Amino acid sequence: MPPDFRDARRDTRLGDLCARYSPIIPLAALIRSQITRWVQLCPDSTANASTLAFWSAPFACLMDHPTFYEQLFQPIVERLGLLDGTGSVADVGFEAGGAVALCTIGEGRGALVTYISCELAVREDQRPADFGRYEVMMTCDDERWAYKILTNLARMSLESELGHGHTIDVGPLVGPKCAVQGLVAEEFARVTIEGQGYGFLYFHGVTRPELEFANEIGADELLERLREAGVYPRTSLHRRKSIEGAA
């Protein structure tokens, strides 16, 4: 069996190896190099080809468009810091029905991690926001939940137009016991690359009363109150109390 690349963050060699690559595409380059090396050692040529294709698929966009993603992620790096040199790889790529590929910021430095998709803006079948095609992102204290929600948002972006101020009821997806029952979209940044607009939509998890507040009063007003309450931009599955005024 090939090495387990489903969670590359658990490979202690990643730190040294990723230092050789751009902060935008370290994991993609690392995965391909390690898989290629394993394939060379495996005597089964049929397994070689299928293994390389299978495990490389989730990060194909980063490897095929490194210059584009370096430009696209510039505002992320400027405002949030360098991307982590590690990340997870889904068993099956997004194109084949699996999870969307995500980069991270803050892994191993606390409970909250920022997750950012890195394969949507190059897709011509994405329904663009008013500024153009985009990646989705979230700062969350639960990795599995973030992957689940961002993957669903990624698929939604291929079918529906999303943009700043949009709200989404995720209650049917997460169940009534989950503290987070809705999402509010915020335009995080927009970038012009070769005359074409691109950007990021930042999704914030909110409680049921906060979702209703956003729908009735406005998403911008809710986001401002979340800032004042010290909640923004954190999506926490452990937050049980809604902000004052929205309860």
C-alpha positions as a Markdown table, in Angstrom:
| # | Residue | x | y | z |
|---|---|---|---|---|
| 1 | Met | 0.0 | 0.0 | 0.0 |
| 2 | Pro | 1.2 | 3.6 | -0.7 |
| 3 | Pro | 2.0 | 5.9 | 2.2 |
| 4 | Asp | -1.0 | 7.6 | 3.8 |
| 5 | Phe | -1.2 | 11.1 | 2.3 |
| 6 | Arg | -4.7 | 11.8 | 3.6 |
| 7 | Asp | -3.3 | 14.0 | 6.4 |
| 8 | Ala | 0.1 | 15.3 | 5.4 |
| 9 | Arg | 0.2 | 17.5 | 8.4 |
| 10 | Arg | 1.1 | 14.5 | 10.5 |
| 11 | Asp | 4.3 | 14.0 | 8.6 |
| 12 | Thr | 7.1 | 15.5 | 10.8 |
| 13 | Arg | 9.3 | 15.9 | 7.7 |
| 14 | Leu | 7.0 | 18.5 | 6.2 |
| 15 | Gly | 8.5 | 21.6 | 7.9 |
| 16 | Asp | 11.9 | 21.2 | 6.4 |
| 17 | Leu | 10.8 | 20.1 | 3.0 |
| 18 | Cys | 8.2 | 22.8 | 2.6 |
| 19 | Ala | 10.7 | 25.5 | 3.2 |
| 20 | Arg | 12.1 | 24.9 | -0.3 |
| 21 | Tyr | 8.8 | 25.9 | -1.9 |
| 22 | Ser | 6.7 | 29.0 | -2.4 |
| 23 | Pro | 4.4 | 29.7 | 0.6 |
| 24 | Ile | 1.5 | 29.3 | -1.8 |
| 25 | Ile | 2.2 | 25.9 | -3.3 |
| 26 | Pro | 4.4 | 23.9 | -0.8 |
| 27 | Leu | 2.0 | 21.1 | -0.1 |
| 28 | Ala | 1.2 | 20.5 | -3.8 |
| 29 | Ala | 4.9 | 20.3 | -4.7 |
| 30 | Leu | 5.7 | 18.1 | -1.7 |
| 31 | Ile | 2.9 | 15.7 | -2.3 |
| 32 | Arg | 3.8 | 15.2 | -6.0 |
| 33 | Ser | 7.5 | 14.7 | -5.2 |
| 34 | Gln | 6.8 | 12.2 | -2.4 |
| 35 | Ile | 4.3 | 10.3 | -4.5 |
| 36 | Thr | 6.6 | 10.2 | -7.5 |
| 37 | Arg | 9.4 | 8.9 | -5.3 |
| 38 | Trp | 7.1 | 6.1 | -4.0 |
| 39 | Val | 5.9 | 5.2 | -7.4 |
| 40 | Gln | 9.5 | 4.8 | -8.6 |
| 41 | Leu | 10.1 | 2.2 | -5.9 |
| 42 | Cys | 6.9 | 0.3 | -6.6 |
| 43 | Pro | 7.2 | -2.5 | -9.1 |
| 44 | Asp | 3.6 | -2.4 | -10.2 |
| 45 | Ser | 3.5 | 0.0 | -13.2 |
| 46 | Thr | -0.3 | -0.1 | -13.3 |
| 47 | Ala | -0.6 | 0.9 | -9.6 |
| 48 | Asn | 2.0 | 3.6 | -10.2 |
| 49 | Ala | 0.0 | 5.5 | -12.8 |
| 50 | Ser | -3.3 | 5.2 | -10.9 |
| 51 | Thr | -1.7 | 6.2 | -7.6 |
| 52 | Leu | 0.0 | 9.3 | -9.0 |
| 53 | Ala | -3.2 | 10.5 | -10.7 |
| 54 | Phe | -5.4 | 9.7 | -7.6 |
| 55 | Trp | -3.3 | 11.5 | -5.0 |
| 56 | Ser | -2.2 | 14.5 | -7.2 |
| 57 | Ala | -5.7 | 15.5 | -8.2 |
| 58 | Pro | -6.7 | 17.5 | -5.2 |
| 59 | Phe | -3.8 | 20.0 | -5.6 |
| 60 | Ala | -3.6 | 20.0 | -9.4 |
| 61 | Cys | -4.7 | 23.6 | -9.6 |
| 62 | Leu | -1.9 | 24.8 | -7.4 |
| 63 | Met | 0.7 | 22.9 | -9.4 |
| 64 | Asp | -0.8 | 24.0 | -12.8 |
| 65 | His | -1.3 | 27.6 | -11.9 |
| 66 | Pro | 1.5 | 28.6 | -9.4 |
| 67 | Thr | 1.9 | 32.2 | -10.6 |
| 68 | Phe | -1.8 | 32.8 | -10.6 |
| 69 | Tyr | -2.2 | 31.6 | -7.1 |
| 70 | Glu | 0.8 | 33.6 | -5.8 |
| 71 | Gln | -0.9 | 36.7 | -7.1 |
| 72 | Leu | -4.4 | 35.7 | -5.9 |
| 73 | Phe | -3.2 | 34.9 | -2.4 |
| 74 | Gln | -1.2 | 38.1 | -2.0 |
| 75 | Pro | -3.9 | 39.9 | 0.1 |
| 76 | Ile | -4.3 | 36.8 | 2.2 |
| 77 | Val | -0.5 | 36.8 | 3.0 |
| 78 | Glu | -0.5 | 40.6 | 3.6 |
| 79 | Arg | -3.5 | 40.6 | 6.0 |
| 80 | Leu | -3.4 | 37.2 | 7.7 |
| 81 | Gly | 0.2 | 36.0 | 7.2 |
| 82 | Leu | 2.0 | 33.2 | 5.3 |
| 83 | Leu | 0.1 | 30.1 | 4.6 |
| 84 | Asp | 1.1 | 27.0 | 6.6 |
| 85 | Gly | 3.5 | 24.7 | 4.8 |
| 86 | Thr | 1.2 | 21.8 | 5.5 |
| 87 | Gly | -2.4 | 20.7 | 4.9 |
| 88 | Ser | -4.7 | 17.8 | 4.4 |
| 89 | Val | -5.4 | 15.9 | 1.2 |
| 90 | Ala | -8.8 | 14.3 | 0.7 |
| 91 | Asp | -9.1 | 10.7 | -0.3 |
| 92 | Val | -10.9 | 11.8 | -3.4 |
| 93 | Gly | -10.5 | 15.1 | -5.2 |
| 94 | Phe | -13.2 | 17.7 | -5.5 |
| 95 | Glu | -13.6 | 17.0 | -9.2 |
| 96 | Ala | -14.5 | 13.4 | -8.4 |
| 97 | Gly | -17.0 | 14.3 | -5.6 |
| 98 | Gly | -14.6 | 14.6 | -2.7 |
| 99 | Ala | -13.6 | 17.5 | -0.4 |
| 100 | Val | -12.4 | 20.8 | -1.8 |
| 101 | Ala | -8.6 | 21.4 | -1.5 |
| 102 | Leu | -7.8 | 23.8 | 1.4 |
| 103 | Cys | -4.8 | 25.7 | 2.5 |
| 104 | Thr | -4.5 | 26.8 | 6.1 |
| 105 | Ile | -3.2 | 29.6 | 8.3 |
| 106 | Gly | -2.6 | 29.1 | 12.0 |
| 107 | Glu | -2.4 | 25.3 | 12.1 |
| 108 | Gly | -0.8 | 24.2 | 15.4 |
| 109 | Arg | -0.9 | 27.7 | 16.9 |
| 110 | Gly | -4.2 | 27.6 | 18.7 |
| 111 | Ala | -7.8 | 26.3 | 18.4 |
| 112 | Leu | -8.7 | 28.6 | 15.6 |
| 113 | Val | -7.4 | 27.9 | 12.1 |
| 114 | Thr | -8.2 | 29.8 | 8.8 |
| 115 | Tyr | -9.2 | 27.5 | 6.0 |
| 116 | Ile | -9.0 | 28.7 | 2.4 |
| 117 | Ser | -10.0 | 26.8 | -0.7 |
| 118 | Cys | -7.4 | 26.8 | -3.5 |
| 119 | Glu | -9.0 | 25.3 | -6.6 |
| 120 | Leu | -12.2 | 27.3 | -7.4 |
| 121 | Ala | -11.1 | 30.6 | -8.9 |
| 122 | Val | -9.6 | 28.9 | -11.9 |
| 123 | Arg | -12.8 | 27.0 | -12.7 |
| 124 | Glu | -14.7 | 28.4 | -15.6 |
| 125 | Asp | -17.9 | 26.7 | -14.5 |
| 126 | Gln | -18.0 | 28.7 | -11.2 |
| 127 | Arg | -20.8 | 31.2 | -11.0 |
| 128 | Pro | -18.8 | 34.4 | -10.3 |
| 129 | Ala | -19.5 | 37.0 | -7.6 |
| 130 | Asp | -19.9 | 40.6 | -8.7 |
| 131 | Phe | -16.1 | 41.0 | -8.6 |
| 132 | Gly | -15.4 | 37.8 | -10.4 |
| 133 | Arg | -14.5 | 34.2 | -9.6 |
| 134 | Tyr | -13.3 | 33.5 | -6.1 |
| 135 | Glu | -12.1 | 31.1 | -3.3 |
| 136 | Val | -14.1 | 30.5 | -0.1 |
| 137 | Met | -12.6 | 30.8 | 3.4 |
| 138 | Met | -13.5 | 30.5 | 7.1 |
| 139 | Thr | -11.8 | 30.7 | 10.5 |
| 140 | Cys | -13.1 | 27.9 | 12.6 |
| 141 | Asp | -12.2 | 25.8 | 15.7 |
| 142 | Asp | -13.4 | 22.5 | 14.1 |
| 143 | Glu | -11.5 | 21.1 | 11.2 |
| 144 | Arg | -14.0 | 18.5 | 10.0 |
| 145 | Trp | -16.8 | 20.9 | 10.2 |
| 146 | Ala | -14.9 | 23.6 | 8.3 |
| 147 | Tyr | -14.0 | 21.0 | 5.5 |
| 148 | Lys | -17.7 | 19.9 | 5.3 |
| 149 | Ile | -19.1 | 23.4 | 5.1 |
| 150 | Leu | -16.5 | 24.8 | 2.7 |
| 151 | Thr | -16.8 | 21.8 | 0.4 |
| 152 | Asn | -20.6 | 22.4 | 0.3 |
| 153 | Leu | -20.0 | 26.1 | -0.4 |
| 154 | Ala | -17.6 | 25.2 | -3.1 |
| 155 | Arg | -20.2 | 23.0 | -4.8 |
| 156 | Met | -22.9 | 25.7 | -4.3 |
| 157 | Ser | -20.6 | 28.2 | -6.0 |
| 158 | Leu | -20.8 | 26.1 | -9.2 |
| 159 | Glu | -24.6 | 26.4 | -9.2 |
| 160 | Ser | -25.6 | 29.6 | -7.5 |
| 161 | Glu | -24.3 | 33.2 | -7.4 |
| 162 | Leu | -22.9 | 34.1 | -4.0 |
| 163 | Gly | -21.6 | 37.4 | -2.8 |
| 164 | His | -21.1 | 39.9 | 0.1 |
| 165 | Gly | -24.0 | 40.0 | 2.5 |
| 166 | His | -25.6 | 36.7 | 1.4 |
| 167 | Thr | -26.8 | 34.5 | 4.2 |
| 168 | Ile | -27.2 | 30.7 | 4.2 |
| 169 | Asp | -29.2 | 28.5 | 6.5 |
| 170 | Val | -27.1 | 25.4 | 7.3 |
| 171 | Gly | -29.5 | 24.0 | 9.9 |
| 172 | Pro | -30.6 | 21.1 | 7.7 |
| 173 | Leu | -27.0 | 20.2 | 7.0 |
| 174 | Val | -25.6 | 20.4 | 10.6 |
| 175 | Gly | -28.7 | 19.5 | 12.6 |
| 176 | Pro | -30.5 | 21.5 | 15.3 |
| 177 | Lys | -28.0 | 20.8 | 18.1 |
| 178 | Cys | -25.2 | 22.6 | 16.4 |
| 179 | Ala | -24.5 | 26.0 | 17.8 |
| 180 | Val | -23.8 | 27.4 | 14.3 |
| 181 | Gln | -27.0 | 27.4 | 12.2 |
| 182 | Gly | -26.2 | 29.9 | 9.5 |
| 183 | Leu | -23.5 | 31.6 | 7.5 |
| 184 | Val | -22.9 | 35.2 | 6.5 |
| 185 | Ala | -20.7 | 35.9 | 3.5 |
| 186 | Glu | -18.2 | 38.8 | 3.5 |
| 187 | Glu | -16.0 | 40.0 | 0.7 |
| 188 | Phe | -12.5 | 39.7 | 2.1 |
| 189 | Ala | -10.5 | 40.9 | -0.9 |
| 190 | Arg | -10.6 | 41.3 | -4.6 |
| 191 | Val | -7.6 | 41.0 | -7.0 |
| 192 | Thr | -7.1 | 41.9 | -10.7 |
| 193 | Ile | -5.0 | 39.4 | -12.6 |
| 194 | Glu | -4.3 | 40.0 | -16.3 |
| 195 | Gly | -7.3 | 42.3 | -16.4 |
| 196 | Gln | -9.7 | 39.8 | -14.8 |
| 197 | Gly | -11.3 | 40.2 | -11.4 |
| 198 | Tyr | -11.0 | 37.5 | -8.7 |
| 199 | Gly | -11.3 | 37.4 | -4.9 |
| 200 | Phe | -12.3 | 35.7 | -1.7 |
| 201 | Leu | -15.6 | 35.3 | 0.1 |
| 202 | Tyr | -15.1 | 35.0 | 3.9 |
| 203 | Phe | -17.9 | 32.9 | 5.5 |
| 204 | His | -18.8 | 33.5 | 9.2 |
| 205 | Gly | -20.8 | 31.0 | 11.2 |
| 206 | Val | -23.7 | 32.5 | 13.2 |
| 207 | Thr | -26.4 | 31.3 | 15.6 |
| 208 | Arg | -30.0 | 31.0 | 14.6 |
| 209 | Pro | -31.0 | 34.4 | 16.2 |
| 210 | Glu | -28.0 | 36.1 | 14.5 |
| 211 | Leu | -29.0 | 34.6 | 11.1 |
| 212 | Glu | -32.5 | 36.0 | 11.6 |
| 213 | Phe | -31.0 | 39.3 | 12.6 |
| 214 | Ala | -28.9 | 39.4 | 9.4 |
| 215 | Asn | -31.9 | 38.6 | 7.3 |
| 216 | Glu | -34.1 | 41.2 | 8.9 |
| 217 | Ile | -31.6 | 44.1 | 9.7 |
| 218 | Gly | -28.7 | 43.4 | 7.4 |
| 219 | Ala | -25.5 | 41.3 | 7.2 |
| 220 | Asp | -23.2 | 44.3 | 7.5 |
| 221 | Glu | -24.9 | 45.4 | 10.7 |
| 222 | Leu | -24.5 | 41.9 | 12.1 |
| 223 | Leu | -20.8 | 41.7 | 11.1 |
| 224 | Glu | -20.2 | 45.0 | 12.9 |
| 225 | Arg | -21.9 | 43.8 | 16.1 |
| 226 | Leu | -19.8 | 40.6 | 15.9 |
| 227 | Arg | -16.7 | 42.7 | 15.7 |
| 228 | Glu | -17.8 | 44.8 | 18.7 |
| 229 | Ala | -18.5 | 41.7 | 20.7 |
| 230 | Gly | -15.1 | 40.2 | 19.9 |
| 231 | Val | -16.6 | 37.3 | 18.1 |
| 232 | Tyr | -15.6 | 38.2 | 14.5 |
| 233 | Pro | -14.1 | 36.5 | 12.6 |
| 234 | Arg | -14.3 | 33.3 | 14.7 |
| 235 | Thr | -16.7 | 30.5 | 13.8 |
| 236 | Ser | -16.9 | 28.5 | 17.0 |
| 237 | Leu | -19.0 | 25.4 | 17.4 |
| 238 | His | -18.8 | 25.9 | 21.1 |
| 239 | Arg | -20.4 | 29.4 | 21.2 |
| 240 | Arg | -23.8 | 28.9 | 22.7 |
| 241 | Lys | -24.8 | 32.5 | 23.4 |
| 242 | Ser | -25.8 | 34.9 | 20.6 |
| 243 | Ile | -24.5 | 38.5 | 20.6 |
| 244 | Glu | -26.6 | 41.1 | 22.4 |
| 245 | Gly | -29.3 | 42.5 | 20.3 |
| 246 | Ala | -29.7 | 39.4 | 18.2 |
| 247 | Ala | -30.9 | 37.0 | 20.9 |
